[in-house]
Amino acid sequence: MSNPAQPHRPVHREQEEHVPNVAYPVHDLTDRSTVDVHAVVEGPEDAPVVVMSPSLGSTHAMWEPQAIALRARFRVVRYDHRGHGRSPVPPGPYELADLGADVLRLLDRLGISSAHFCGLSLGGMTGMWLAAHAPERVRRLVLCCTSARLGPPRFWAERADLVRREGVEAVADGVVTRWFTPGWAQAHPETARDMRAMVAATPAEGYASCCNAIQSMDLTDLLPRIRAKTLVIAGHEDPSTPPEHGRAIAASIPNARLEVLSPAAHLANVEQRQAVTALLLEHLLDEK
Ligand SMILES: O=C(O)CC1=CCC(=O)O1
């Protein structure tokens, strides 16, 4: 029976036949107020495109260890989420759909019809949303250290409130503690210090509004719709999105596999830079 509270949206017969029952509304992207996010584009103009999406509190720079290797063979597009780095900071709270619609606007702006998408944590959440809502724009998908539902929502509401009150500085030490295993952070104090500075430099309203996007996010029912061949990477020692989260994602996306790296905490692409780069190259180059 139709729900009078929901606007009517025509459903194509083909969608009805192939899309499993999903209780999640398909967003009308035209009702989203998108922004032009800051992006860095490198690599040969005619090469296949890889879009790289960062974590909460990071800029596009967090993908540098992989971009160095990928840009010889791919057109690499790295960007800053809204509210982060050099991207605009529209007033929040944001929803994950806002972050996904910003990427669609970026692809349109760059004239890219479809691309591989590689995201870590908040970037991975954005990737799952995109691959489910705009499957024709996503070729291969890589989801690093991420989650389809990262509760409890109250936790994210409290972090957002704290950051709005006291600034990102108030959470920066805790965030970086979860990004690296203690041994790695001790052995690489300069990198850990630089990453902390990157977190602390995030605009408070942007950081808090992205916490709100995670607070209201539940992608679990969407995962069976994803058609892109997917590589899920988890850090064995990740306290933020432990391997069970990656395992659940890989079990729900029809064409997905999981790799668990150790030792690695939340920013596995930094701590295990060579392993993550090798996995990305293998997954993206083997496009059959
Ligand atoms: O900051 C954290 O606790 C870890 C995290 C969750 C989403 C994200 O991007 O980072």
PDBQT file of the ligand as one rigid body, heavy atoms in Angstrom, charges set to zero:
ROOT
HETATM    1  O1  LIG A 301      37.273   9.730  14.356  1.00  0.00    +0.000 OA
HETATM    2  C1  LIG A 301      36.987   8.551  14.568  1.00  0.00    +0.000 C 
HETATM    3  O2  LIG A 301      36.647   8.146  15.660  1.00  0.00    +0.000 OA
HETATM    4  C2  LIG A 301      37.030   7.561  13.451  1.00  0.00    +0.000 C 
HETATM    5  C3  LIG A 301      36.182   7.886  12.309  1.00  0.00    +0.000 C 
HETATM    6  C4  LIG A 301      34.875   7.645  12.149  1.00  0.00    +0.000 C 
HETATM    7  C5  LIG A 301      34.440   8.119  10.854  1.00  0.00    +0.000 C 
HETATM    8  C6  LIG A 301      35.703   8.623  10.309  1.00  0.00    +0.000 C 
HETATM    9  O3  LIG A 301      35.879   9.084   9.184  1.00  0.00    +0.000 OA
HETATM   10  O4  LIG A 301      36.691   8.499  11.211  1.00  0.00    +0.000 OA
ENDROOT
TORSDOF 0
